Amino acid sequence: MFDVGFRGLPEHEAFQELVRSKRIVATHDFLKNRENVYAGGSHGTEVMGCLAGRLPAGSGEPGPALGLAPAAEYFLARTEQLGRERYAEEEAWLAAAEWADRLGVDIINSSLAYTEQRYFPEQMNGRLSLVSRAANLAARKGILVVSAAGNDGDNDWVRIGTPADADSVLAIGGLDPETGLHVDFSSYGPTADRRAKPNLAAFGIVLTTTPKGYERLEGTSFSAPLVAGLAACLWQQHRQLTAMQLFQGLEKSAELYPYFDYAHGYGRPRFAHFAPPAGSPPPVAVGPTFDFVPHDSLVAVIIRSEAALRPAVMLPLMVEQSDVAVHVTPLAPDPKGPAVGTVPSVGREQPVPAGSAPAAPLPEPNYPAYLFWNLADRRGVLHRYETRAVSQRLVVQVPRRLLQGGEVLRVHFKGYTGTYSE
């Protein structure tokens, strides 16, 4: 964990089990050359909640997991300074990467991005900044490097920062949990040399830990550790994979793959791609859900009739038992998994009393089926991309003149990606 500091972490109730089991293996402040990383900022504490945090349970028992990898071992590095942007921060990042490599670290989470205070947009090519070169070196050593894409999507900078621009870094954009789509503040790709970024996306609005408790916070700083935590769980189960195989597997597991755009990347990675439930039938390839229909001057995208049906949605049921209202949440209607993106269920997993059976997993939330489309040149550089809510079977009409010169129209709907070219 490379961050600005982890103030309040040792005392926080969410990390007591982590501290008690001595799974914070090592710490170092690379700006002040000391072991104490708990006197700086609290951003690292907030990010750690998405990985190792637990909700309160009482009775001295560990509470239910708030983070995705609560049983991992952690190395905490302070590489960032509050209030100032100094080049020494990138030197500290490089030193921390060398330290992590010596200690046998598997995954680096870097919820940091360097942008306009140090670089011009055209310098975000993954090869110029020291921190991007350091991140690529760490990846060559066999470490999976996960980086936040940045929070500049709604300002003048717009594009991702460094080290997310590095070729071998898994850059993570942000999704809005309410819609499952790109959240406004999440930075956009591509890199300055037109490479495809971000790689993946995850929720950018989360409930996580702060020095004084728990809060709802926003930023791709929290999207990155969600993916890093998933990667830790996957690598634990599939230790034969190299870091690059895991990198590529995470991309291929994503909801939109092989469709890509500069807002969502390949979308949200899915655990079931690596570990289907025991006894489940082998996955079946999704058949075409739409057709390309060329006309004289247009190419129309028309949803197939079988894909245009919307499943019935069961309303929540309130059952009164004595004075307690029990909320029964229906399962998602699609047994193969969620639609593109997800929406968090109302409420969160409740603490499990000691000695009771573990709570059933929360059902996958259910989004409307969005249609994604883009236009790309022969090199795969996107010239236009869009996400549309589907309200009729004729969704998109693209002028054929835009498809001259080798341009490719790519469309994704309900798990199927199709391409059209002249």
N, C-alpha and C positions, 0 to 999 in steps of 0.2 A: 504494500500500500504506500504509494508516493503521494504526499499531500502537504498541506500548509501547517498541520499540527493536529493533535488528538486531545485537546483540552477536555478534561472531565471524563475521559473514557474509563480509567481504572475504577472510579467511584460509581459509575452509572449502573443501575440495576440490570440493564439489558446485557451487560458484559460480565456480570459476576461469575457466571459459569465458565466463560472464556478465561478470565483471570485465574479463577480457582484451579482450573485444570492445566494452567501454565501453557496455554496454546498461543500466547504472544511470545514467540521464541526469541526474538531479538528486536531492538529498537536502535535508531541512530538519527541524530540531527546533523545533517550534512552541511548546514549553514553555520552552526556554532561548534561543530565537531565535539559532540557530547551524546550521551545515550538518552537523555531526557527529551522525549518528543511531546510531552503533555503540557508544556508551558506556552505553546504557540497558539495558533487559531484553532477553531473547533470544526472546521470543514471536514477534516479527516474523521472526526467522531460521527458526523452526519453520514458520511459515505460508508463507514464501517457498519452502521445500522442495517444497510441493505445486504450485508454479507454475513456478519456474525451476531447481529442483535437478536435479542429475545424479548418477548412481551412478558410483563410481570405475571407470576403464577401464585405467589404466596407459599407458605409451608416450607420454605427453603428449597423447593423443587425448581428445576429449570423450567421456564415458561415455554410456550409454543414459539417456534422460530419466526422471527421477523425477517431475518436475512436468509439468503439462499444457500449459504455454506457455513452454518454455525459450528460444524465439527472440524473445520480446516485449521491449520496452523498458520499464524500470521507473523509477518515481519513488517514493522512500521517504520517508515522513513520520512523524515521531514526534509523536503527539498524546496519548499516554497516559502516566501516571505510575505507577511501581511503588509499592505499599504504601498509597496514599491515593486516595480518590475525591473530587476537587475539581471544582467546576463549570467551572473553567478548562479542563478537558479537552474539554468540549463547545465552548467558544470556540476551542480549538486545532483541533478537527475542522472547524469552520466556516472558519477561516483556511486550513486545508489544502485544503479543497474549492475555495476561491477561487483558491489557488495552482495547484491541479491544472487548473482551468478555463483559467487564463491560459496554461499550458504545453501545452494541447491534449491532455490526458489523455482516453482513451476509456472506461476502466473504473476504478472505485474498488472495492477490496476492503477491507472494514472488519470484521475479526474481533474486534469489541468489542460489548459490550452493557451498557447502564446500567439498573439495576433497583432493588431495594429499598433500597439505600444512598442513593438520591436521590429515588425516586418511590414513590407508592402504585400498586397494580395498576390501579385505575380511571383512572389518568393515562396508561396505555399506549394512547392513541387515535391516535397518528401525527400529532398536531397540537400537542401541548402542549410537548414537550421541544425545546430549541434544536437538538439534533443531528438530530431527525427533520425539523424544518423546513429545516435546512441540507441534509440529504440530498435532500429533495424539490426544493429549489432547484437542486442539482447535476443532478438528473434532468431538470429543465426546460431546463437548458443543453445537454442532449444527451449526458450522461454516464450510462453504465449503473452503478448503485450496487448492489453485492452485499454483503449483511450476514449475519453469523452470527445464527441465531435465539436462541442462548443455551443455557446448560447447567444450567437449573433445573427440568428435567422431573421430577426425583426429589426435589425439596425443596418447601418451603412456598410459594415464589413461583410455580412451575409454568409460568407463561406467558412468552411471548417478551418480550425487552427492547426498548429503543430504541437505534438507529434502525431495527431490523427491523420495527417497528410502522408505519413510514411507508408511505403508499399506493404510492408510486412506487419503493420499494426492494425488490429481489429478496431476500426472506428465505429462508435455507436451513437446514433442519433436518438432523438426523443419522440415518444408517442404520447398523445393525449388519451388518458384512460377512458374518458367519456365517449370518444369516437373511435379509438384505435388508429387514428391517422396522425400524421406529422403535427407536432405541437409547434406553435408559431415561433417560439424562441430558438428552436433547434437549428443549428447551422446547416447549410446546404453544401452539397458537392457541386461540381467535381473539384479535383485539385487544379492548381494552376496549369499543369500540363495535361489536363483533361482526362485524368484517370478516374475510375468509378469510386466514389466515396459518398456517403458513409457505407460501411459494409453491412451493418445490421441496425436494428432499432429496438428500443425497449421503452417502457414507461418512463417519462420524464417528470412525472408528478407522483410523489410517494409519501407514505407515512414512514418516518424514520426517527432516529435518535438525535437529540440535541443535548448539550451539557445539563440542561434542567429538566429533561423529560423526553416527550415525543411530540413531533410536529409534522404538519403537511408541508413539504418543501418541493421546490421546482428546480429543474436543471438537468442537463445531460450528465452532470456529475453523478447522478443517481441511476441513469440509464446504463452507464458503463459497468458499475459493480453488479447490477442485476445479471448482465451477460457474463461477467467474470465469475459470479457465483454458480451460474448454470454450467459454465465451462469446467469449474472445479468438480462438480458432481459427475459430469460426464467423463472427465479424465480419470476420476477415481474408479469408475466402472470399466473404462477402456484404456488401461495403462499401456497397451501395445501401440497406441497412436502416438505419432510425433506431434510437436506443437503445430506444424503446418498442416498436418492431416486433420487435427482438431479444428484449426482455423477454417479449412475448406469444408469440413463436415458441418460446422455451425452455419456457414453460409447456405449450404445445400439443404439444411433442415428448415430454413426460414419459410414463412408462409407464402411469400410471393415468388420464391425461386422457381424458374430462372428469370422471372421478370425483375427488373431493377429500375429505380429512379433515384434522383439526387436528393430527394426528401426522406424516403423510407429505406434506402438501400435495398436489401433483399427482404426486409421486413423483420418480424419478430421470430427468433429461433425457437424450435420446438423440441422438447425432450423426447417425445415419442418417436421421432425420426431415428434416434439412436437406440431406444429401449422400448419397443412396443410391448403392451401388456402381455403377461404370460398367457398362453393359450389363444391369443388373438390370431385371426387369419392373416396371411401375408397381405401387405398393402396392395391395393388395386390401383393402377394408374387411372387418373381422372380423365374421362372422355371429354370431347369438345363440348363446351357450354355455349358457344356462340359461332356465328359464321361471318366470313367476310363476303359481302355482296357488291361486286363492282358495277358501277353505272358509267354513263358516258364521261362525267366529270368528277364523280365522287366514288369513294369506297365506303360502304355502310357497314357498321358492325351491328348485327342483329342477334339478340339473345335467343337461343333455342327454347322451344316451348317447354321442354322438360326441366330446363334450368331456370325458367321464369317463375316457377311455383315458389311461393313462400310458405314454409312450414307453419303450422298452427303453433301459437305460443300459449302455454298454460299459465293462467294467472296464479299468483301466490295464494296460498291457503293459510288462513289464520285459524288455528285450532285452540280453543280455550280448555285448559286443564287446570282446575282449581283457579288460582288467581294469576297463573302464569300464561302468557301468550307465546305459543311456539310457532315460529315462522318456518314453514316448509318451503324450501326453494326448489323449483323444478330443475331437472337436468337440462342441459343445452339440447336443442332438438336434433342437432347433427351428431350422430354417434361417432363419426370419423374425426371429430375435432371441431374447433371453433371456426367461424368465418374469419375473414381477414382482420387481424387485430383482436383485441379483447377489451371488455369493460369489467372493472372489478365488481364483485358482488356487493350488495348492500351489506354493510357491516363487515367485520373481519373475524377470523378464527378466534374463538373464545378460549381462555385458559382451560386446560384439562385438569380436573381435580386429581390429586395423587391416587393411584390405584384404579382409576377408571380407564375404560377402553379409549384408544385414541380417536379423535374426531375424524369423521369421514372427510376426504378432500373436498374442497370447494368445487362446485361445478364450473365448467368453462362458461364464461359470459358469452352472450350471443349478440353479434353486431349485424347490422344490415350487410348484405353482400355488395361491396363496392366494386366498380369496374375501374381498372387502371389501364391507361394506354400511353404510349410514347412514340416518338419518331426519332430514329437514330441513323447516323451516316454509316458508311462502310467500316469505319474504325470503331463503331459502337458509341460514339459521342452523341448524347441526346440533344436535340434541338428544341423539343417540346415534350412535356409530359403533364398528365392531368389525372385526377381521381374524380370519379363521378358516382353519385348515388343513383341507383337504377330505379326508375319509376315507370319505364316503358321498355319494350323489347328493342326498339330502335334507339341506340344509346349514343353512337358517335357517327359522324359523317366527315370524312377527311378528303379534301380536294386532291385529285389524282396528280395534279401538277407538283404537289409537295413530295410525291413518291418518285419523281424522276431523278436520275443521277445516282441510283443505288440506294436511296433512302428506304428504310425498313419500318413498317408499322408493326408494333408489338402490343398485344392486348392480353390482360389477365383478368379472369372472372371465375370465381368459385373454384379456385385451385387449378385451373387450366390456363396455360399460356399459349397463345398462337401468334404467328407472324405472317405478314403479307408484304410482298414487294412486287414491283412491276417487272 
